[in-house]
Amino acid sequence: MEEDKIFWVNKEAVFSTYVAAINEEPVVTEYDYAEVAATIAEVDE
């Protein structure tokens, strides 16, 4: 279970933000905060 939690916490850390330079088209990743937070809460239970 700890490995599952580590996976989801790392996914949140990597995909929850993005950086774009001025005049650069941002690449927004598919990220669903509610899904990730719910999965982490489920693993914690």
C-alpha positions in Angstrom: 0.0 0.0 0.0 2.9 2.4 0.7 4.2 1.9 -2.8 0.7 2.9 -4.2 0.7 6.0 -2.0 4.2 7.0 -3.2 3.1 6.5 -6.8 0.1 8.9 -6.4 1.9 11.5 -4.3 4.7 11.6 -7.0 2.1 11.8 -9.8 0.6 14.8 -7.9 4.0 16.5 -7.5 4.9 16.1 -11.2 1.6 16.8 -13.0 -0.2 19.4 -10.7 1.8 22.3 -12.1 3.4 23.3 -15.4 5.7 26.1 -16.5 5.6 28.1 -19.7 7.8 30.9 -21.0 6.5 34.1 -22.4 5.2 33.6 -25.9 5.3 29.8 -25.5 2.3 27.6 -25.8 1.8 25.9 -22.5 1.6 22.1 -22.5 -1.1 21.3 -19.9 -1.1 17.7 -18.8 -4.1 15.6 -18.1 -4.4 15.9 -14.3 -7.5 15.4 -12.1 -6.8 16.7 -8.6 -10.1 15.1 -7.2 -9.1 11.7 -8.5 -5.6 11.8 -7.1 -6.7 13.2 -3.7 -9.4 10.6 -3.4 -7.0 7.8 -4.3 -4.5 9.0 -1.8 -7.2 9.2 0.9 -8.4 5.7 0.0 -4.9 4.3 0.3 -4.5 6.1 3.7 -7.6 4.3 5.0 
